[in-house]
Amino acid sequence: MSSEHEKVTQASEETRAQLQPPPPQREQRADQQPPSGETPLATGAAPSAERGQSAAPREQGVPPASQAANDMAPGPAQFTYWEHAGPGPMLPGGRGPGWGAWPLPPASPMPPATPGYTYSPAYGGSPSYPFYPGYPPYANYAGVPPVPTWPGPGYWYPGYPPYPGYPSYPGYPAWPAWPGYSAHWQPGAAAAPQRPRDNYQVTLGIIGLICSGLALLAGLGSLVLAGITVLVTTTSRSAGVFYPLTVQSLVYTCSGLIGGGFCLYHSIRSLLGKPSHVLKMPPFWIFLIGYVVTLAIGLVLQATHQAVAFLPVTTVLIFLTAIFPALTLLTLGLHLLRQARWSTTWRRFTLALTSGATMGILFASLLELSATLLLAATGPSFNPACLNDPSNPVCQAGTKTLLIVLAVVVAPLVEETVKPLGVALLGGRLTSGIEAFILGMSAGIGFDLVETIGYISMGYSDWAHVALVRSGAGLLHGLGAGMVALGWYHLIRTKQRRLRLGFACWLYAVLQHALWNACGSLSLLPAPVGPAIQSWQLDLGFISFGLDELLILLLTIIFLVLFILIVRWLRAHYQEPTPASAGAADSSSGRPAAVGV
């Protein structure tokens, strides 16, 4: 019997040696005497002396094989975290509730000994798991023998195997035209909340939508009228009578269809909440060169008496001689303001330009016609033919006086007031005085395009000469409307001296316009001043100028100098307060990129 027991013990020890190498050091065996100052729990011995119970159940009820199996566990694994933890709150008896020594459970009577089972006093007499002789402890999945987790004699716990985890879910199948999700897909960040709808922008979008529709209808009507005049001119061979009406109809057609189309596009995008890009224009010298070349071609054709030899080409040249100087002025202003902090958008620029070419022309024409009829009704006999040809002998002195009043007083007051009305609608969104000036100048340029083409077409037989004299008309209307828009900006956006500054800007535009019209009306003065001015001519061989025309050219140079000075003054005093007030800075121009209405 003893020999069989020894074989079983030897087999158990061999199995243990194969499964796990022996630890480098064993601090304390359960059957050895603990060193001084160390509690029996630190070495895995049962504190039977403290409980007043006998350790005899270990000697009597445990077979030698089970005892050898219990001794088979490595020494360092017998230590628990209790011996490394600090002392906790003390309980009666000098032991802490959770840290330090484990509190003693109440004593309970030992059950009778059962062969094949061991009893652990550490559990108050409860039976431990049985150990059958001849069977070594089970190894875990990694091939490492289990490590006891509680230092009780005759008790071991193999522990749970390592948790392999659930396999990952397969990727979701891809929907048509959408990529499939990965196996570790996670939902992205929640979408940012939408900004509340801007009622001001919606209102302007609706107004722009209505006005663009009316402009498109007016453009279609003008196109029909232009077709009729072309047909009549071709049939009757009377180009001199109907050609100005044809050109004027084409101008209204372009203003209505092109301007109305762009306004319709921007109005729809405004209602949809879409942003608009920052305004950028080509360098000013490109338009300046185009104007010089076009004007040179016209002068050459006039010198060779071919100015009206081919009317379609003449019409195109008339349009270009009005467009190029106006765009030269606008881009020159943008060039001078390139280092300032300001912003505007294509949407605002389109609204300002189209409003000046459509709404400004319409309101100015209606108001001037009303004023003319009112003055004619209160004055002497009035001949309507004198409006187009004041030098006609049938025009009396009273009629010429009425024309001077209309040109010097009524026209400046009406035109300078109504030209930038479209910009006034944007007054609540203007970010700086510079933006107000640029948009007002755009409205004045739109007004000038329609008016200048009309004047050139009326003198189409000498259109190159008229175009040269009208070179400063874009500067007149652009600078005047820009100053009035700056006055609107002071009235709406500023608090200090807004009435005084707003009125001063408007008064400057009116006086400038009145001075320009006065120079052009000198020939209407009574004799002998009027006839003398009309008879004086400066002949340069290929072209000649009257005194009133020379004065207008001189005023053009003066207004150009004033324009440069005013723009520099605006650059120094009317910038945006901070670069971030209208958006991110544009790297190419230094201006913030505006987005808004």
VOKOLTOR-283965 format. One record per residue (C-alpha): residue number from 1; y negated, x, z negated; residue in one letter. Coordinates in steps of 0.02 Angstrom, whole numbers, m for minus. Layout:
<site NUM,<Y,X,Z>,a>
...
***
This chain:
<site 1,<0,0,0>,m>
<site 2,<m119,139,m43>,s>
<site 3,<m79,229,119>,s>
<site 4,<m124,73,220>,e>
<site 5,<m285,57,124>,h>
<site 6,<m328,237,161>,e>
<site 7,<m295,210,347>,k>
<site 8,<m408,60,352>,v>
<site 9,<m544,155,263>,t>
<site 10,<m526,304,380>,q>
<site 11,<m533,190,533>,a>
<site 12,<m691,108,469>,s>
<site 13,<m772,276,442>,e>
<site 14,<m724,336,616>,e>
<site 15,<m794,179,695>,t>
<site 16,<m956,201,602>,r>
<site 17,<m969,381,658>,a>
<site 18,<m946,330,839>,q>
<site 19,<m1072,190,836>,l>
<site 20,<m1214,280,750>,q>
<site 21,<m1246,460,705>,p>
<site 22,<m1268,491,522>,p>
<site 23,<m1447,490,458>,p>
<site 24,<m1526,658,424>,p>
<site 25,<m1547,624,241>,q>
<site 26,<m1487,497,114>,r>
<site 27,<m1606,472,m26>,e>
<site 28,<m1499,375,m147>,q>
<site 29,<m1326,298,m145>,r>
<site 30,<m1294,133,m226>,a>
<site 31,<m1162,208,m340>,d>
<site 32,<m1271,355,m397>,q>
<site 33,<m1385,361,m545>,q>
<site 34,<m1568,329,m495>,p>
<site 35,<m1691,462,m542>,p>
<site 36,<m1805,439,m688>,s>
<site 37,<m1951,323,m660>,g>
<site 38,<m1867,233,m515>,e>
<site 39,<m1815,53,m531>,t>
<site 40,<m1636,4,m489>,p>
<site 41,<m1701,m110,m351>,l>
<site 42,<m1766,40,m256>,a>
<site 43,<m1590,110,m236>,t>
<site 44,<m1499,m53,m201>,g>
<site 45,<m1415,m66,m374>,a>
<site 46,<m1410,m235,m457>,a>
<site 47,<m1519,m248,m613>,p>
<site 48,<m1377,m314,m719>,s>
<site 49,<m1439,m232,m878>,a>
<site 50,<m1604,m324,m869>,e>
<site 51,<m1520,m491,m841>,r>
<site 52,<m1398,m466,m977>,g>
<site 53,<m1251,m489,m860>,q>
<site 54,<m1104,m378,m833>,s>
<site 55,<m1069,m279,m676>,a>
<site 56,<m885,m311,m695>,a>
<site 57,<m873,m431,m546>,p>
<site 58,<m903,m282,m433>,r>
<site 59,<m761,m185,m511>,e>
<site 60,<m641,m329,m529>,q>
<site 61,<m673,m447,m381>,g>
<site 62,<m713,m324,m242>,v>
<site 63,<m568,m242,m154>,p>
<site 64,<m583,m57,m115>,p>
<site 65,<m599,m92,73>,a>
<site 66,<m747,m206,47>,s>
<site 67,<m827,m81,m68>,q>
<site 68,<m802,55,62>,a>
<site 69,<m879,m58,195>,a>
<site 70,<m1028,m90,83>,n>
<site 71,<m1049,96,56>,d>
<site 72,<m1040,123,242>,m>
<site 73,<m1223,69,272>,a>
<site 74,<m1346,213,287>,p>
<site 75,<m1451,257,138>,g>
<site 76,<m1629,250,207>,p>
<site 77,<m1599,76,277>,a>
<site 78,<m1566,14,100>,q>
<site 79,<m1750,32,58>,f>
<site 80,<m1859,m121,80>,t>
<site 81,<m2045,m144,90>,y>
<site 82,<m2051,m194,m92>,w>
<site 83,<m2048,m16,m151>,e>
<site 84,<m2195,33,m36>,h>
<site 85,<m2309,m111,m79>,a>
<site 86,<m2441,m98,m212>,g>
<site 87,<m2438,m198,m371>,p>
<site 88,<m2500,m377,m361>,g>
<site 89,<m2559,m496,m494>,p>
<site 90,<m2454,m473,m648>,m>
<site 91,<m2343,m609,m716>,l>
<site 92,<m2266,m619,m888>,p>
<site 93,<m2139,m482,m897>,g>
<site 94,<m2246,m354,m803>,g>
<site 95,<m2197,m405,m626>,r>
<site 96,<m2305,m464,m484>,g>
<site 97,<m2272,m624,m386>,p>
<site 98,<m2256,m545,m215>,g>
<site 99,<m2298,m361,m214>,w>
<site 100,<m2218,m227,m318>,g>
<site 101,<m2056,m282,m401>,a>
<site 102,<m1977,m447,m353>,w>
<site 103,<m1991,m578,m490>,p>
<site 104,<m1826,m612,m578>,l>
<site 105,<m1745,m779,m541>,p>
<site 106,<m1675,m880,m684>,p>
<site 107,<m1502,m829,m740>,a>
<site 108,<m1356,m938,m688>,s>
<site 109,<m1175,m930,m737>,p>
<site 110,<m1059,m829,m627>,m>
<site 111,<m928,m928,m532>,p>
<site 112,<m747,m878,m552>,p>
<site 113,<m692,m729,m450>,a>
<site 114,<m616,m768,m282>,t>
<site 115,<m508,m638,m193>,p>
<site 116,<m588,m575,m32>,g>
<site 117,<m767,m620,m83>,y>
<site 118,<m902,m521,m166>,t>
<site 119,<m1037,m589,m279>,y>
<site 120,<m1213,m519,m282>,s>
<site 121,<m1303,m526,m449>,p>
<site 122,<m1468,m509,m352>,a>
<site 123,<m1449,m690,m299>,y>
<site 124,<m1417,m756,m471>,g>
<site 125,<m1229,m769,m449>,g>
<site 126,<m1224,m850,m276>,s>
<site 127,<m1080,m789,m168>,p>
<site 128,<m1119,m670,m25>,s>
<site 129,<m1042,m668,146>,y>
<site 130,<m859,m610,142>,p>
<site 131,<m800,m442,205>,f>
<site 132,<m623,m438,264>,y>
<site 133,<m537,m271,253>,p>
<site 134,<m496,m184,414>,g>
<site 135,<m641,m254,517>,y>
<site 136,<m795,m145,541>,p>
<site 137,<m968,m225,551>,p>
<site 138,<m1020,m293,720>,y>
<site 139,<m1133,m187,826>,a>
<site 140,<m1286,m262,911>,n>
<site 141,<m1311,m269,1098>,y>
<site 142,<m1385,m96,1109>,a>
<site 143,<m1232,m16,1031>,g>
<site 144,<m1319,23,867>,v>
<site 145,<m1234,m34,705>,p>
<site 146,<m1328,m167,611>,p>
<site 147,<m1451,m118,478>,v>
<site 148,<m1440,m209,312>,p>
<site 149,<m1599,m302,272>,t>
<site 150,<m1570,m334,88>,w>
<site 151,<m1511,m205,m40>,p>
<site 152,<m1378,m308,m126>,g>
<site 153,<m1207,m235,m161>,p>
<site 154,<m1076,m306,m48>,g>
<site 155,<m1202,m396,62>,y>
<site 156,<m1254,m350,238>,w>
<site 157,<m1343,m440,377>,y>
<site 158,<m1324,m383,555>,p>
<site 159,<m1495,m448,609>,g>
<site 160,<m1538,m544,767>,y>
<site 161,<m1518,m463,937>,p>
<site 162,<m1678,m418,1030>,p>
<site 163,<m1755,m571,1114>,y>
<site 164,<m1747,m549,1301>,p>
<site 165,<m1879,m682,1339>,g>
<site 166,<m1876,m822,1464>,y>
<site 167,<m1870,m777,1647>,p>
<site 168,<m2036,m800,1738>,s>
<site 169,<m2059,m957,1839>,y>
<site 170,<m2047,m936,2027>,p>
<site 171,<m2207,m950,2128>,g>
<site 172,<m2261,m1120,2187>,y>
<site 173,<m2230,m1154,2371>,p>
<site 174,<m2383,m1136,2480>,a>
<site 175,<m2468,m1292,2543>,w>
<site 176,<m2518,m1298,2726>,p>
<site 177,<m2671,m1186,2759>,a>
<site 178,<m2675,m1134,2576>,w>
<site 179,<m2598,m975,2502>,p>
<site 180,<m2460,m995,2375>,g>
<site 181,<m2487,m962,2192>,y>
<site 182,<m2414,m807,2113>,s>
<site 183,<m2282,m814,1978>,a>
<site 184,<m2411,m769,1844>,h>
<site 185,<m2548,m882,1908>,w>
<site 186,<m2679,m934,1783>,q>
<site 187,<m2817,m1061,1811>,p>
<site 188,<m2987,m988,1850>,g>
<site 189,<m3149,m1015,1760>,a>
<site 190,<m3220,m1189,1757>,a>
<site 191,<m3350,m1227,1889>,a>
<site 192,<m3530,m1212,1834>,a>
<site 193,<m3614,m1379,1801>,p>
<site 194,<m3723,m1440,1942>,q>
<site 195,<m3909,m1433,1920>,r>
<site 196,<m3998,m1599,1903>,p>
<site 197,<m4072,m1666,2064>,r>
<site 198,<m4252,m1615,2093>,d>
<site 199,<m4348,m1777,2120>,n>
<site 200,<m4499,m1684,2189>,y>
<site 201,<m4393,m1597,2319>,q>
<site 202,<m4306,m1760,2363>,v>
<site 203,<m4474,m1846,2386>,t>
<site 204,<m4538,m1708,2500>,l>
<site 205,<m4375,m1713,2596>,g>
<site 206,<m4392,m1899,2626>,i>
<site 207,<m4575,m1879,2680>,i>
<site 208,<m4527,m1737,2796>,g>
<site 209,<m4384,m1839,2867>,l>
<site 210,<m4499,m1986,2907>,i>
<site 211,<m4637,m1875,2980>,c>
<site 212,<m4514,m1776,3085>,s>
<site 213,<m4445,m1938,3156>,g>
<site 214,<m4620,m1995,3203>,l>
<site 215,<m4656,m1825,3280>,a>
<site 216,<m4499,m1836,3385>,l>
<site 217,<m4549,m2009,3447>,l>
<site 218,<m4724,m1947,3488>,a>
<site 219,<m4651,m1799,3580>,g>
<site 220,<m4540,m1912,3685>,l>
<site 221,<m4690,m2022,3726>,g>
<site 222,<m4792,m1870,3776>,s>
<site 223,<m4649,m1810,3885>,l>
<site 224,<m4650,m1976,3978>,v>
<site 225,<m4839,m1964,3998>,l>
<site 226,<m4826,m1786,4063>,a>
<site 227,<m4696,m1841,4190>,g>
<site 228,<m4809,m1980,4251>,i>
<site 229,<m4960,m1864,4270>,t>
<site 230,<m4855,m1736,4365>,v>
<site 231,<m4795,m1873,4481>,l>
<site 232,<m4971,m1937,4509>,v>
<site 233,<m5039,m1762,4539>,t>
<site 234,<m4904,m1726,4668>,t>
<site 235,<m4933,m1890,4758>,t>
<site 236,<m5124,m1894,4762>,s>
<site 237,<m5153,m1707,4779>,r>
<site 238,<m5289,m1721,4646>,s>
<site 239,<m5234,m1579,4531>,a>
<site 240,<m5411,m1549,4468>,g>
<site 241,<m5418,m1719,4386>,v>
<site 242,<m5246,m1738,4312>,f>
<site 243,<m5197,m1558,4276>,y>
<site 244,<m5285,m1548,4105>,p>
<site 245,<m5202,m1711,4054>,l>
<site 246,<m5034,m1643,4110>,t>
<site 247,<m5052,m1483,4009>,v>
<site 248,<m5114,m1579,3858>,q>
<site 249,<m4964,m1695,3870>,s>
<site 250,<m4847,m1546,3877>,l>
<site 251,<m4930,m1476,3721>,v>
<site 252,<m4900,m1637,3626>,y>
<site 253,<m4723,m1641,3691>,t>
<site 254,<m4686,m1467,3626>,c>
<site 255,<m4769,m1504,3460>,s>
<site 256,<m4672,m1665,3437>,g>
<site 257,<m4501,m1612,3499>,l>
<site 258,<m4494,m1430,3442>,i>
<site 259,<m4594,m1449,3282>,g>
<site 260,<m4515,m1617,3239>,g>
<site 261,<m4341,m1548,3273>,g>
<site 262,<m4364,m1402,3155>,f>
<site 263,<m4440,m1514,3022>,c>
<site 264,<m4295,m1634,3038>,l>
<site 265,<m4172,m1491,3014>,y>
<site 266,<m4262,m1424,2859>,h>
<site 267,<m4287,m1599,2787>,s>
<site 268,<m4100,m1635,2796>,i>
<site 269,<m4060,m1469,2714>,r>
<site 270,<m4188,m1506,2579>,s>
<site 271,<m4107,m1674,2541>,l>
<site 272,<m3937,m1588,2533>,l>
<site 273,<m4005,m1460,2409>,g>
<site 274,<m3980,m1313,2528>,k>
<site 275,<m4092,m1160,2501>,p>
<site 276,<m4206,m1087,2631>,s>
<site 277,<m4224,m903,2677>,h>
<site 278,<m4377,m798,2646>,v>
<site 279,<m4505,m792,2786>,l>
<site 280,<m4496,m635,2893>,k>
<site 281,<m4591,m603,3053>,m>
<site 282,<m4589,m461,3181>,p>
<site 283,<m4727,m329,3175>,p>
<site 284,<m4898,m391,3229>,f>
<site 285,<m4919,m262,3367>,w>
<site 286,<m4779,m344,3468>,i>
<site 287,<m4881,m504,3487>,f>
<site 288,<m5040,m404,3513>,l>
<site 289,<m4964,m310,3659>,i>
<site 290,<m4898,m473,3731>,g>
<site 291,<m5071,m550,3722>,y>
<site 292,<m5155,m401,3805>,v>
<site 293,<m5028,m399,3946>,v>
<site 294,<m5042,m588,3975>,t>
<site 295,<m5232,m582,3973>,l>
<site 296,<m5233,m435,4095>,a>
<site 297,<m5121,m531,4215>,i>
<site 298,<m5239,m680,4207>,g>
<site 299,<m5392,m572,4242>,l>
<site 300,<m5306,m490,4390>,v>
<site 301,<m5258,m659,4462>,l>
<site 302,<m5436,m720,4436>,q>
<site 303,<m5510,m567,4521>,a>
<site 304,<m5396,m596,4672>,t>
<site 305,<m5435,m784,4673>,h>
<site 306,<m5255,m831,4635>,q>
<site 307,<m5279,m898,4458>,a>
<site 308,<m5221,m1072,4507>,v>
<site 309,<m5118,m1030,4661>,a>
<site 310,<m4956,m1079,4575>,f>
<site 311,<m4984,m1206,4437>,l>
<site 312,<m4816,m1188,4344>,p>
<site 313,<m4850,m1001,4319>,v>
<site 314,<m5029,m1041,4268>,t>
<site 315,<m4966,m1165,4139>,t>
<site 316,<m4849,m1036,4062>,v>
<site 317,<m4988,m906,4055>,l>
<site 318,<m5106,m1031,3973>,i>
<site 319,<m4976,m1066,3839>,f>
<site 320,<m4948,m880,3807>,l>
<site 321,<m5134,m840,3795>,t>
<site 322,<m5146,m968,3654>,a>
<site 323,<m4985,m923,3563>,i>
<site 324,<m4996,m733,3561>,f>
<site 325,<m5166,m713,3474>,p>
<site 326,<m5120,m843,3343>,a>
<site 327,<m4956,m757,3300>,l>
<site 328,<m5045,m589,3300>,t>
<site 329,<m5162,m652,3164>,l>
<site 330,<m5020,m724,3059>,l>
<site 331,<m4911,m568,3068>,t>
<site 332,<m5062,m458,3032>,l>
<site 333,<m5091,m554,2872>,g>
<site 334,<m4907,m535,2824>,l>
<site 335,<m4919,m349,2861>,h>
<site 336,<m5070,m327,2748>,l>
<site 337,<m4982,m422,2608>,l>
<site 338,<m4814,m332,2623>,r>
<site 339,<m4838,m236,2459>,q>
<site 340,<m4891,m386,2356>,a>
<site 341,<m4780,m498,2250>,r>
<site 342,<m4772,m666,2335>,w>
<site 343,<m4643,m776,2418>,s>
<site 344,<m4627,m916,2542>,t>
<site 345,<m4487,m988,2647>,t>
<site 346,<m4455,m1036,2827>,w>
<site 347,<m4446,m1217,2770>,r>
<site 348,<m4622,m1215,2699>,r>
<site 349,<m4689,m1117,2847>,f>
<site 350,<m4614,m1241,2971>,t>
<site 351,<m4684,m1388,2874>,l>
<site 352,<m4858,m1310,2870>,a>
<site 353,<m4860,m1259,3054>,l>
<site 354,<m4795,m1427,3116>,t>
<site 355,<m4909,m1527,3004>,s>
<site 356,<m5061,m1437,3072>,g>
<site 357,<m5006,m1464,3253>,a>
<site 358,<m4964,m1648,3230>,t>
<site 359,<m5037,m1730,3076>,m>
<site 360,<m5193,m1620,3074>,g>
<site 361,<m5231,m1654,3257>,i>
<site 362,<m5198,m1840,3239>,l>
<site 363,<m5307,m1865,3085>,f>
<site 364,<m5447,m1755,3151>,a>
<site 365,<m5449,m1845,3318>,s>
<site 366,<m5454,m2017,3237>,l>
<site 367,<m5590,m1970,3112>,l>
<site 368,<m5698,m1881,3241>,e>
<site 369,<m5681,m2025,3362>,l>
<site 370,<m5731,m2146,3226>,s>
<site 371,<m5881,m2040,3180>,a>
<site 372,<m5932,m2026,3362>,t>
<site 373,<m5925,m2214,3389>,l>
<site 374,<m6020,m2242,3228>,l>
<site 375,<m6159,m2121,3276>,l>
<site 376,<m6167,m2188,3453>,a>
<site 377,<m6185,m2365,3387>,a>
<site 378,<m6330,m2319,3275>,t>
<site 379,<m6419,m2202,3398>,g>
<site 380,<m6493,m2217,3572>,p>
<site 381,<m6396,m2252,3729>,s>
<site 382,<m6242,m2144,3734>,f>
<site 383,<m6148,m2088,3890>,n>
<site 384,<m5965,m2043,3854>,p>
<site 385,<m5963,m1926,4004>,a>
<site 386,<m6076,m1808,3908>,c>
<site 387,<m5935,m1766,3789>,l>
<site 388,<m5844,m1665,3921>,n>
<site 389,<m5998,m1603,4016>,d>
<site 390,<m6154,m1592,3907>,p>
<site 391,<m6248,m1500,4046>,s>
<site 392,<m6244,m1655,4156>,n>
<site 393,<m6421,m1707,4202>,p>
<site 394,<m6386,m1886,4150>,v>
<site 395,<m6367,m1831,3970>,c>
<site 396,<m6526,m1870,3877>,q>
<site 397,<m6601,m1773,3732>,a>
<site 398,<m6537,m1900,3606>,g>
<site 399,<m6360,m1882,3672>,t>
<site 400,<m6369,m1692,3657>,k>
<site 401,<m6432,m1708,3479>,t>
<site 402,<m6285,m1820,3440>,l>
<site 403,<m6167,m1691,3514>,l>
<site 404,<m6244,m1554,3407>,i>
<site 405,<m6221,m1658,3251>,v>
<site 406,<m6041,m1694,3297>,l>
<site 407,<m6005,m1510,3333>,a>
<site 408,<m6097,m1429,3187>,v>
<site 409,<m6076,m1559,3049>,v>
<site 410,<m5939,m1686,3082>,v>
<site 411,<m5807,m1573,3161>,a>
<site 412,<m5811,m1438,3024>,p>
<site 413,<m5805,m1565,2883>,l>
<site 414,<m5663,m1666,2959>,v>
<site 415,<m5556,m1527,3031>,e>
<site 416,<m5564,m1408,2882>,e>
<site 417,<m5518,m1550,2766>,t>
<site 418,<m5369,m1621,2858>,v>
<site 419,<m5288,m1463,2929>,k>
<site 420,<m5200,m1406,2769>,p>
<site 421,<m5149,m1578,2706>,l>
<site 422,<m4966,m1535,2731>,g>
<site 423,<m4988,m1383,2618>,v>
<site 424,<m5071,m1492,2487>,a>
<site 425,<m4908,m1589,2473>,l>
<site 426,<m4825,m1427,2421>,l>
<site 427,<m4959,m1389,2291>,g>
<site 428,<m4842,m1420,2146>,g>
<site 429,<m4719,m1288,2209>,r>
<site 430,<m4836,m1150,2266>,l>
<site 431,<m4794,m991,2170>,t>
<site 432,<m4955,m895,2201>,s>
<site 433,<m5124,m901,2285>,g>
<site 434,<m5058,m785,2421>,i>
<site 435,<m4924,m910,2469>,e>
<site 436,<m5053,m1049,2474>,a>
<site 437,<m5163,m945,2589>,f>
<site 438,<m5020,m899,2707>,i>
<site 439,<m4960,m1078,2721>,l>
<site 440,<m5137,m1143,2748>,g>
<site 441,<m5162,m1012,2883>,m>
<site 442,<m4999,m1071,2965>,s>
<site 443,<m5065,m1251,2967>,a>
<site 444,<m5228,m1190,3046>,g>
<site 445,<m5132,m1093,3178>,i>
<site 446,<m5033,m1250,3223>,g>
<site 447,<m5196,m1344,3242>,f>
<site 448,<m5269,m1203,3347>,d>
<site 449,<m5121,m1199,3467>,l>
<site 450,<m5148,m1379,3520>,v>
<site 451,<m5337,m1369,3528>,e>
<site 452,<m5347,m1201,3618>,t>
<site 453,<m5221,m1248,3752>,i>
<site 454,<m5321,m1408,3781>,g>
<site 455,<m5486,m1311,3802>,y>
<site 456,<m5408,m1182,3918>,i>
<site 457,<m5327,m1316,4026>,s>
<site 458,<m5495,m1406,4045>,m>
<site 459,<m5568,m1247,4122>,g>
<site 460,<m5408,m1203,4214>,y>
<site 461,<m5500,m1138,4370>,s>
<site 462,<m5570,m999,4259>,d>
<site 463,<m5436,m1005,4126>,w>
<site 464,<m5428,m815,4092>,a>
<site 465,<m5614,m813,4048>,h>
<site 466,<m5595,m963,3933>,v>
<site 467,<m5442,m885,3850>,a>
<site 468,<m5537,m725,3815>,l>
<site 469,<m5681,m819,3734>,v>
<site 470,<m5558,m924,3633>,r>
<site 471,<m5468,m770,3567>,s>
<site 472,<m5550,m792,3397>,g>
<site 473,<m5508,m977,3384>,a>
<site 474,<m5345,m937,3295>,g>
<site 475,<m5443,m831,3172>,l>
<site 476,<m5569,m971,3147>,l>
<site 477,<m5442,m1108,3112>,h>
<site 478,<m5316,m996,3025>,g>
<site 479,<m5437,m914,2904>,l>
<site 480,<m5528,m1078,2869>,g>
<site 481,<m5368,m1176,2833>,a>
<site 482,<m5304,m1033,2726>,g>
<site 483,<m5460,m1038,2617>,m>
<site 484,<m5450,m1227,2599>,v>
<site 485,<m5267,m1214,2548>,a>
<site 486,<m5318,m1084,2420>,l>
<site 487,<m5443,m1211,2355>,g>
<site 488,<m5304,m1341,2342>,w>
<site 489,<m5204,m1213,2244>,y>
<site 490,<m5346,m1193,2119>,h>
<site 491,<m5363,m1381,2100>,l>
<site 492,<m5178,m1409,2069>,i>
<site 493,<m5109,m1253,1985>,r>
<site 494,<m5252,m1173,1887>,t>
<site 495,<m5352,m1232,1737>,k>
<site 496,<m5502,m1117,1727>,q>
<site 497,<m5647,m1153,1847>,r>
<site 498,<m5531,m1246,1963>,r>
<site 499,<m5664,m1366,2027>,l>
<site 500,<m5788,m1228,2060>,r>
<site 501,<m5664,m1112,2146>,l>
<site 502,<m5585,m1253,2246>,g>
<site 503,<m5753,m1313,2310>,f>
<site 504,<m5809,m1135,2350>,a>
<site 505,<m5655,m1104,2458>,c>
<site 506,<m5679,m1268,2552>,w>
<site 507,<m5866,m1234,2577>,l>
<site 508,<m5832,m1062,2650>,y>
<site 509,<m5715,m1137,2781>,a>
<site 510,<m5841,m1273,2828>,v>
<site 511,<m5987,m1151,2845>,l>
<site 512,<m5883,m1030,2948>,q>
<site 513,<m5832,m1170,3066>,h>
<site 514,<m6009,m1237,3076>,a>
<site 515,<m6077,m1065,3122>,l>
<site 516,<m5947,m1046,3259>,w>
<site 517,<m5986,m1217,3334>,n>
<site 518,<m6172,m1186,3319>,a>
<site 519,<m6158,m1030,3426>,c>
<site 520,<m6065,m1130,3557>,g>
<site 521,<m6195,m1269,3554>,s>
<site 522,<m6351,m1164,3584>,l>
<site 523,<m6362,m1222,3763>,s>
<site 524,<m6386,m1401,3700>,l>
<site 525,<m6550,m1359,3617>,l>
<site 526,<m6707,m1436,3690>,p>
<site 527,<m6804,m1342,3824>,a>
<site 528,<m6854,m1206,3842>,p>
<site 529,<m6724,m1130,3722>,v>
<site 530,<m6571,m1220,3787>,g>
<site 531,<m6599,m1191,3974>,p>
<site 532,<m6645,m1008,3944>,a>
<site 533,<m6486,m973,3847>,i>
<site 534,<m6382,m1064,3977>,q>
<site 535,<m6458,m965,4122>,s>
<site 536,<m6436,m793,4045>,w>
<site 537,<m6276,m703,4101>,q>
<site 538,<m6197,m532,4071>,l>
<site 539,<m6108,m484,4232>,d>
<site 540,<m5972,m351,4218>,l>
<site 541,<m5915,m363,4398>,g>
<site 542,<m5745,m444,4373>,f>
<site 543,<m5805,m560,4234>,i>
<site 544,<m5970,m624,4164>,s>
<site 545,<m6020,m690,3992>,f>
<site 546,<m6159,m804,3936>,g>
<site 547,<m6262,m774,3779>,l>
<site 548,<m6170,m906,3679>,d>
<site 549,<m6003,m830,3729>,e>
<site 550,<m6059,m656,3676>,l>
<site 551,<m6112,m726,3508>,l>
<site 552,<m5940,m805,3487>,i>
<site 553,<m5855,m640,3526>,l>
<site 554,<m5968,m555,3398>,l>
<site 555,<m5921,m687,3269>,l>
<site 556,<m5738,m653,3308>,t>
<site 557,<m5759,m472,3258>,i>
<site 558,<m5854,m521,3099>,i>
<site 559,<m5721,m648,3051>,f>
<site 560,<m5585,m519,3080>,l>
<site 561,<m5669,m400,2957>,v>
<site 562,<m5690,m541,2831>,l>
<site 563,<m5508,m588,2855>,f>
<site 564,<m5450,m411,2812>,i>
<site 565,<m5564,m405,2658>,l>
<site 566,<m5506,m576,2597>,i>
<site 567,<m5323,m531,2618>,v>
<site 568,<m5346,m371,2518>,r>
<site 569,<m5437,m468,2384>,w>
<site 570,<m5294,m592,2377>,l>
<site 571,<m5169,m450,2364>,r>
<site 572,<m5260,m383,2211>,a>
<site 573,<m5293,m548,2118>,h>
<site 574,<m5170,m682,2174>,y>
<site 575,<m4997,m607,2159>,q>
<site 576,<m4854,m692,2071>,e>
<site 577,<m4853,m655,1883>,p>
<site 578,<m4678,m582,1883>,t>
<site 579,<m4560,m528,2022>,p>
<site 580,<m4423,m646,1957>,a>
<site 581,<m4531,m803,1964>,s>
<site 582,<m4465,m854,2134>,a>
<site 583,<m4298,m767,2150>,g>
<site 584,<m4218,m599,2177>,a>
<site 585,<m4325,m461,2251>,a>
<site 586,<m4306,m429,2435>,d>
<site 587,<m4267,m246,2461>,s>
<site 588,<m4347,m229,2632>,s>
<site 589,<m4518,m303,2597>,s>
<site 590,<m4529,m295,2408>,g>
<site 591,<m4561,m482,2402>,r>
<site 592,<m4452,m601,2303>,p>
<site 593,<m4333,m704,2406>,a>
<site 594,<m4388,m884,2384>,a>
<site 595,<m4269,m1029,2399>,v>
<site 596,<m4336,m1200,2350>,g>
<site 597,<m4420,m1335,2450>,v>
***
